[in-house]
């Protein structure tokens, strides 16, 4: 169970690879969660493969959540959102 502030990093797998790699590095250092809006080509397996290849050995969480994009009115990526988790 995690308490205190959390950080969400909204990204798109369509972003340049070097940009995504830097964001993953930053997310790992900040204990942040990467958030993507949807599936790559409508496939959960392809999305998971792409994310695993991107994250590699780094300890970084990711989630697929279009509702978070709506909740925080994210229309441009990357977007960083700090939240309180209690």
C-alpha positions as a printed NumPy array, in Angstrom:
array([[  0.   ,   0.   ,   0.   ],
       [  1.417,   3.323,  -1.061],
       [  0.835,   6.563,   0.848],
       [  1.634,  10.156,  -0.056],
       [  2.041,  11.848,  -3.405],
       [  2.182,   9.865,  -6.614],
       [  3.176,  10.848, -10.105],
       [  1.468,   9.848, -13.331],
       [  3.303,  10.303, -16.624],
       [  0.92 ,  10.297, -19.585],
       [  2.612,   9.084, -22.761],
       [  1.865,   7.745, -26.224],
       [  3.683,   4.834, -27.793],
       [  3.637,   6.906, -30.975],
       [  6.137,   9.319, -29.421],
       [  9.77 ,   9.163, -30.638],
       [ 11.632,   6.212, -29.111],
       [ 14.371,   8.378, -27.57 ],
       [ 11.751,  10.553, -25.88 ],
       [  9.969,   7.512, -24.49 ],
       [ 13.224,   6.058, -23.186],
       [ 14.045,   9.296, -21.354],
       [ 10.552,   9.401, -19.864],
       [ 10.85 ,   5.79 , -18.678],
       [ 14.2  ,   6.63 , -17.033],
       [ 12.649,   9.643, -15.315],
       [  9.589,   7.646, -14.247],
       [ 11.795,   4.931, -12.745],
       [ 13.789,   7.47 , -10.742],
       [ 10.629,   9.25 ,  -9.537],
       [  8.684,   6.037,  -8.8  ],
       [  6.064,   7.263, -11.267],
       [  3.495,   5.296, -13.25 ],
       [  3.382,   5.57 , -17.042],
       [ -0.141,   5.876, -18.432],
       [ -1.156,   5.137, -22.029],
       [ -4.605,   5.838, -23.456],
       [ -5.243,   2.59 , -25.326],
       [ -3.966,  -0.527, -27.019],
       [ -1.436,  -0.767, -29.843],
       [ -3.358,  -2.006, -32.898],
       [ -6.2  ,  -3.058, -30.575],
       [ -4.009,  -5.786, -29.049],
       [ -3.278,  -6.232, -25.343],
       [ -0.414,  -8.602, -26.199],
       [  1.211,  -6.164, -28.616],
       [  0.828,  -3.327, -26.123],
       [  2.394,  -5.408, -23.343],
       [  5.299,  -6.411, -25.622],
       [  5.951,  -2.799, -26.604],
       [  5.833,  -1.613, -22.988],
       [  8.082,  -4.45 , -21.78 ],
       [ 10.617,  -3.701, -24.525],
       [ 10.524,  -0.025, -23.573],
       [ 10.755,  -0.513, -19.811],
       [ 13.291,  -3.356, -19.893],
       [ 14.815,  -4.035, -16.48 ],
       [ 13.743,  -0.741, -14.94 ],
       [ 11.271,  -0.839, -12.078],
       [  8.486,   1.218, -13.621],
       [  4.759,   0.576, -13.532],
       [  2.462,   1.264, -16.454],
       [ -1.247,   1.171, -16.988],
       [ -3.683,   1.521, -19.84 ],
       [ -6.414,   3.903, -18.753],
       [ -8.313,   6.176, -21.149],
       [-10.455,   7.398, -18.231],
       [ -7.413,   8.947, -16.553],
       [ -6.746,  10.922, -19.729],
       [-10.317,  12.247, -19.493],
       [-10.256,  12.813, -15.726],
       [ -7.141,  14.997, -15.931],
       [ -8.067,  16.509, -19.337],
       [ -4.837,  15.251, -20.903],
       [ -4.753,  16.225, -24.565],
       [ -0.982,  16.53 , -25.093],
       [  1.747,  14.074, -24.112],
       [  3.894,  13.923, -22.199],
       [  1.85 ,  15.289, -19.317],
       [  2.85 ,  14.919, -15.68 ],
       [  0.204,  14.801, -12.934],
       [  0.991,  14.684,  -9.222],
       [ -1.715,  13.073,  -7.09 ],
       [ -2.163,  12.3  ,  -3.416],
       [ -2.585,   8.628,  -2.62 ],
       [ -3.988,   7.723,   0.798]])
